[in-house]
Amino acid sequence: MSDAQTTAPAGTAGLERYEHALMGTYGMPMRMLERGEGSYVWDADGNRYLDLLGGIAVNALGHGHPAWVKALTEQAATLAHVSNFFATAPQVALAERLLQLADAPEGSRVFFSNSGAEANEAAFKMARKTGRGTIIAFEGGFHGRTMGALAMTHKPAIREQFAPMPGGVVFLPANDQEALKAAVAQAGDDLAAIIAEPIQGEAGVQPLTHEFLTLARELTTSAGALLILDEVQTGVARTGAWFAHQLYGVKPDVMTLAKGLGGGFPIGAVVAYGERAGHLLGKGEHGTTFGGNPMGAATALATLDAIEDEQLLANAKNVGAHLTERLEQLDGVVEVRGEGLMLAIGLASPQAPAIAASAIDAGFIVNPPSPDTIRLVPALTLSVPEADSFLDWFAGHLAANPLTQDGGR
Ligand SMILES: *Cc1c(COP(=O)(O)O)cnc(C)c1O
């Protein structure tokens, strides 16, 4: 995107103002973005990008999907917010819809939040409400930045400056069955919950094995503890199933959702399976002002409808398989991980940040969650030709810049 500029680009001026007005929590943004349509976004200088990050697995329907825009604008004009002293039809319909998609048994209930971290906060309080003290979480897991969610998130770099954390959380390596059995045995009657992402997203799309998740289910069932699955990133058709745990044939006691649920509108949810989990939190024991507000619920319903009407579960599977097949043929790619349209390209050397920087200059937004991993979590509407445009660029880039063990220098 190197069109000659006679004046300073609009984006550059905007980013300078950003730096002086916003806290530096995110580092410098890559571009000022102005608008989006389908799988594409445009920056403030008119350059177009194929968006393979989708707002971090959020824009399930891409940008500006007509049915989503209609649902949001009609709901905004009808009734935007009421507080939880009142119910609204979209909120009730969305709760019923989630219970149905989750195949949740009689007695199951939903709680609405505004984000993934808040959904996990509610799950954390449910674990505490069992009266037991120990929560097992996994290395590589990410559950959010609020104190409770952070207490269950392993990464020392984002935790340790904020000590003390709420206590009782034990971290284990993911996929280590012996370590899990030992920790559950040690916790005994005190085990409140195991929390896990079926596929760890921020760790670079690292799936739990079927055996491991099945073991976690068996151990929590026999201990009378909760299996909490954080599907904030994997949920809502991202993996080609409505929820990733359905690929494993394992049903949780508690599932948390956010990211893709509102298709770009902030909404999170906790689905509590069965009578016990469904009633752990009672009157006055949890709440949030915006939770389940009608605009969030209406956009989530529109997102779920479009996923169904446009067969996006199948599209996620098909386009994901196509990406995987072509990526696996490339020199420099050592593995492709993930399911559906939640994919990681494992590189032969730690060049992911440099590749992501070249990609955006070439008009493709991808994300490097770790030095040797490129993550793709695009709109579930991504087409094969759109995927191919990236694959063609990436193949050419790798051919011109082969990855070597010394890091390509
Ligand atoms: C993004 C994410 C969160 C946190 O969600 P926020 O909406 O950013 O608070 C929690 N868990 C997982 C698995 C995530 O990917």
PDBQT file of the ligand as one rigid body, heavy atoms in Angstrom, charges set to zero:
ROOT
HETATM    1  C1  LIG A 501     -10.872 -13.205  24.531  1.00  0.00    +0.000 C 
HETATM    2  C2  LIG A 501     -11.045 -14.275  25.527  1.00  0.00    +0.000 A 
HETATM    3  C3  LIG A 501     -11.484 -14.002  26.823  1.00  0.00    +0.000 A 
HETATM    4  C4  LIG A 501     -11.721 -12.610  27.335  1.00  0.00    +0.000 C 
HETATM    5  O1  LIG A 501     -12.773 -12.004  26.693  1.00  0.00    +0.000 OA
HETATM    6  P1  LIG A 501     -12.947 -10.385  26.791  1.00  0.00    +0.000 P 
HETATM    7  O2  LIG A 501     -14.213 -10.131  26.059  1.00  0.00    +0.000 OA
HETATM    8  O3  LIG A 501     -11.727  -9.810  26.135  1.00  0.00    +0.000 OA
HETATM    9  O4  LIG A 501     -13.012 -10.043  28.211  1.00  0.00    +0.000 OA
HETATM   10  C5  LIG A 501     -11.705 -15.067  27.682  1.00  0.00    +0.000 A 
HETATM   11  N1  LIG A 501     -11.481 -16.324  27.290  1.00  0.00    +0.000 NA
HETATM   12  C6  LIG A 501     -11.053 -16.625  26.051  1.00  0.00    +0.000 A 
HETATM   13  C7  LIG A 501     -10.862 -18.049  25.664  1.00  0.00    +0.000 C 
HETATM   14  C8  LIG A 501     -10.797 -15.610  25.130  1.00  0.00    +0.000 A 
HETATM   15  O5  LIG A 501     -10.350 -15.906  23.912  1.00  0.00    +0.000 OA
ENDROOT
TORSDOF 0
